[in-house]
Amino acid sequence: MRYALCEIVMKVSIIIPTYNEEKRLPACLDSISRLDYSKEDIEVIVVDNGSTDGTREIAKSCGVEVLRDDSMNVSGLRNLGASQ
């Protein structure tokens, strides 16, 4: 029996919980941008926990969706991002 080869394309959501990650976030986002994956199939969501540095601004400047909630722990931030 022969099977047809098919390409399965899966969309991926990458949720990044942050708190004052101004120094590390650019490298993280750069790594994501270099993935061998169609840009249309990757969704990046930064969920910020009230950063006081430039974390949100860096994410926004890269065209990333940014959510903010100052009251959650890291698990709650991940869940918030996943609910989008």
N, C-alpha and C positions, 0 to 999 in steps of 0.2 A: 504494500500500500504506500502510495506517495503522499507526502504532506507538503502543502504549499508553504513556502517561507513567507512570513509576514513580519512586518516591523511593528512592534507594540510601543506606542509613545505614551508615556505616563506624565501627567502634570505633577509638579513637585512644589510643595510649599515649604519654605525654610523659615522657621520662626526663631528670632534671635532675642532672648530676654537681655536687657541691658540696664546697667546702672553705672554712670560715669565711665563709659568705655571709649572716650574720645581717642585715646592712644591706640587701642586695639581694633576698633571697629573698621577703620579703613582697610587694614590687611584682611580682615574677615570678608568684607564686601568684595575686595579685589579677588580673593580666592574663589568666591562664588561666581564672579563675572568670567573667570577663566575656565569654568566647568565646560566639558564637552557636551553641552546640552542646549537645545534651542531656547533662546531668551524668552520666547512666547510661552514656553512650557514651565518656566520657573517663576514662582511668586515668592518675594522676600518680604517678610513683615518683621519690623523691629518693634518690640514691645518694651517701652522704657518705664522704669520704676522711679521716676522723678529725678533724673540726672541733673546736676548743676553745672556740668561742663558743656561742651559742644556736641554731645552724642546725637541728639535729635537733629541738629542742623546738618551734621555730616550725613546722616541717613537720608534726610530729605534732599540734600544736594546730589545724592546718587540715584534719586528717583524711587526710593524705597518707601513703602507704606509705613507710617509710624503711628503707633498707638501709645497711649500713656495711661498709667494707673499707679499712683503713689502708694497704694495700700496693700498690694499683693506681694506674696512671696514668689520665688522663681517658678514654682509649679503653677500658681495662679496666672502668672504672666504668659506661660506657655499655653495654658488653656484658653486665655483671652485671645491670643493670636490664632489659635486653631479654630476658634468659633467664627472667625471672619471668613 
